[in-house]
């Protein structure tokens, strides 16, 4: 069956929506109401700063559902975030926010660039969760930066940094516990923050997405990787890995063994 294209008819107000930004994994459109954005999840997979690329049918559907699951969980424990509601299989409505130009990385175990940079054994448990920051700039390779740089260059204030670290560690507690409950070890993850304004007051919220694209997830018993490292390291089917995460979390029915490889897009 041919994939149904996302082609709303001319009478649909979404057909006239304005594209605000297109990244490696998502497209952002102007939302239906002021202060909202429609976030569309693509099937594109990239690694090594987009040097490796592919299209994985159904990946966007899984990431949309999983990010919804995690953002709703954060809302339940009082961590503010941009998620408002899921619109369809590939899109969700989120609050517009002024994105802080940082990627916030929380590490529980040594892996990836940290293991290589410090010569640590892959999978070694860290003495405590470590929060790192990288400056969001693809042309520079998203370099790691210390808090002193962040405050000095005005990317965030010292109060912002204190709040970001506290919120990132709360997200880590929630994510670690949720994953452990379904037999998955949360190795590390990356999140972004945005600023929203409520009257004269500014508030920081978790933005972007939380999905296997932005986490390292290993099966507790076998060490099997269930995240984007499957794509980076050619370890098998990325869809199978993401589907397994979704199945364990109850995002997919337990009798589903694989997400639809060619999902129908519902507008």
C-alpha positions in Angstrom: 0.0 0.0 0.0 1.4 3.4 -0.9 2.2 5.8 1.9 -0.5 8.5 2.3 1.2 11.9 1.8 0.6 14.7 4.2 -1.5 16.8 1.8 -4.4 18.6 3.4 -7.1 20.0 1.1 -7.3 23.7 0.4 -10.2 24.1 2.9 -8.2 22.8 5.8 -6.6 25.6 7.8 -3.5 23.5 8.4 -2.9 23.6 4.6 -2.1 27.3 5.0 0.1 27.0 8.0 3.5 28.6 8.0 6.7 26.6 8.3 8.9 28.2 11.1 11.9 25.8 11.1 13.0 22.5 9.8 15.7 20.5 11.6 17.2 17.0 11.2 14.3 15.2 12.9 11.4 17.6 13.1 9.5 20.4 11.3 7.9 23.3 13.3 4.8 25.1 12.0 2.9 28.1 13.2 0.2 26.8 15.6 -3.5 27.4 15.3 -3.5 29.9 18.2 -1.0 32.6 19.3 1.8 31.2 21.4 1.5 27.6 19.9 3.6 25.6 17.5 2.8 22.4 15.6 5.8 20.0 15.9 6.0 17.4 13.1 8.2 14.3 13.6 10.0 13.2 10.5 11.3 9.7 9.6 14.8 11.0 8.9 17.6 9.5 10.9 21.0 11.3 11.2 24.2 10.6 13.1 27.7 12.1 13.4 26.4 15.7 12.8 24.3 14.5 9.8 27.3 12.8 8.1 25.2 9.6 8.2 21.6 9.8 7.0 18.7 7.6 6.2 14.9 7.5 6.2 13.4 5.0 8.7 9.7 4.5 7.9 7.6 4.9 11.0 10.3 6.4 13.2 8.5 9.8 13.4 5.3 8.1 14.6 7.1 6.3 17.4 9.0 9.4 18.5 5.8 11.4 18.5 4.1 8.9 20.8 7.1 8.3 23.1 7.8 12.1 23.5 4.1 12.5 24.4 4.4 9.8 27.0 7.5 11.3 28.6 6.2 14.9 28.5 2.9 13.9 30.1 4.8 12.1 32.8 6.9 15.2 33.5 3.7 17.3 33.8 2.3 14.8 36.3 5.4 15.3 38.6 5.3 19.0 38.2 8.1 19.6 35.7 6.9 22.3 33.3 7.3 21.5 29.6 6.0 22.7 26.3 3.7 19.8 25.5 0.0 20.6 25.1 -1.6 17.7 23.2 -0.9 15.1 20.4 -2.7 16.1 17.2 -2.3 12.9 15.1 0.3 10.2 14.4 3.1 12.5 13.6 2.2 15.9 15.1 1.8 17.5 18.5 0.8 20.9 19.7 3.4 22.6 21.9 3.9 26.0 23.5 6.1 28.4 21.7 9.2 29.1 23.6 12.5 31.1 23.2 15.0 28.2 23.1 18.0 28.5 25.3 21.0 27.7 22.9 22.2 24.8 24.9 21.9 21.0 24.8 21.7 19.8 28.4 23.2 16.3 28.8 22.6 14.1 31.9 24.9 11.1 32.2 24.4 8.2 34.6 26.9 5.8 32.9 30.0 6.4 30.8 29.2 6.1 27.1 29.7 7.8 23.7 31.8 10.9 23.7 32.4 10.9 27.4 33.9 7.4 27.4 36.1 8.3 24.5 37.1 11.7 25.9 38.1 10.4 29.3 39.2 6.9 28.4 36.4 5.3 30.5 35.0 1.8 30.1 31.7 1.9 28.1 28.9 1.3 30.5 30.8 2.2 33.7 28.4 3.6 36.3 29.3 7.2 37.3 29.7 8.2 41.0 26.7 10.4 40.5 24.6 11.8 37.6 26.7 14.4 35.7 25.2 17.3 33.9 27.1 18.7 30.9 26.3 21.5 28.4 27.0 21.9 24.8 26.5 25.0 22.7 23.9 24.5 20.0 25.7 25.1 16.7 25.9 22.3 14.1 28.7 24.1 12.2 30.9 23.9 15.4 29.9 20.4 16.2 27.9 21.4 19.3 31.0 21.9 21.5 30.9 21.3 25.3 31.0 24.5 27.3 31.4 25.2 31.0 28.9 27.2 33.0 31.3 30.1 33.1 31.1 30.5 29.3 27.3 30.2 29.4 26.9 33.0 31.9 29.7 35.2 30.5 28.3 35.1 26.9 24.7 35.7 28.1 23.2 32.5 26.8 21.7 32.0 30.3 22.0 33.7 33.7 23.4 32.0 36.7 19.9 31.7 38.1 18.8 30.0 34.9 21.7 27.6 35.1 20.7 26.7 38.7 17.1 26.1 37.6 18.2 24.1 34.5 20.4 21.8 36.5 17.7 21.2 39.2 15.1 20.5 36.5 17.4 18.2 34.5 18.1 16.1 37.6 14.4 15.8 38.3 13.9 14.7 34.7 16.7 12.2 35.2 15.0 10.8 38.4 11.7 10.4 36.5 13.2 8.9 33.4 15.6 6.5 35.3 12.8 5.2 37.4 10.4 4.8 34.5 12.9 2.9 32.4 14.2 0.8 35.3 10.6 -0.3 35.8 10.4 -1.9 32.3 13.9 -3.4 32.4 15.8 -0.6 30.7 18.9 1.2 31.9 19.0 5.0 31.2 22.6 5.5 30.3 22.3 9.2 29.4 19.9 11.7 27.7 19.9 15.1 26.1 17.2 17.7 26.6 16.6 21.4 25.7 15.0 24.2 27.6 13.0 27.2 26.5 11.8 30.4 28.1 8.1 31.4 28.2 6.8 34.7 29.5 3.8 34.9 31.7 3.0 38.6 32.1 6.2 40.2 33.3 7.7 36.9 34.5 9.9 34.5 32.7 9.7 30.8 33.2 12.0 27.9 32.1 10.3 24.8 30.6 11.5 21.6 29.1 11.2 21.8 25.3 12.1 20.0 22.0 11.5 16.2 22.6 12.3 13.3 24.8 12.6 10.1 22.7 15.1 7.2 21.9 16.6 9.7 19.5 17.8 11.8 22.5 18.5 9.0 25.0 20.8 6.0 25.4 18.8 3.0 26.5 20.2 -0.4 27.3 18.3 -3.6 28.2 19.2 -4.3 31.9 19.7 -8.0 31.4 21.3 -8.3 28.0 22.9 -4.9 27.4 21.1 -4.7 24.1 20.9 -1.1 22.8 17.5 0.3 22.2 18.3 3.8 21.0 19.9 5.7 18.1 23.2 3.9 18.6 21.5 1.0 16.7 21.6 3.3 13.7 25.0 4.9 14.5 26.7 1.5 14.9 24.7 -0.6 12.3 23.4 -2.9 15.0 20.1 -3.8 13.3 16.6 -2.3 12.9 16.1 1.1 14.5 12.4 0.6 14.2 12.5 -2.7 16.1 14.5 -1.0 18.9 12.2 1.9 19.3 9.1 -0.3 19.0 10.4 -2.4 21.9 10.8 0.6 24.1 7.3 1.8 23.2 5.9 -1.7 23.8 7.5 -2.0 27.3 6.2 1.4 28.3 2.7 0.5 27.2 2.7 3.1 24.4 2.0 0.3 22.0 -0.4 -2.7 22.7 1.6 -5.7 24.0 0.6 -7.8 21.0 2.3 -5.4 18.6 5.7 -6.6 17.7 6.6 -3.9 15.2 5.3 -0.5 14.4 3.7 -0.1 11.0 6.6 0.4 8.5 4.5 2.7 6.4 2.1 4.5 8.7 -0.8 6.5 7.4 -0.6 10.1 8.2 -3.8 11.4 9.7 -4.3 15.2 9.3 
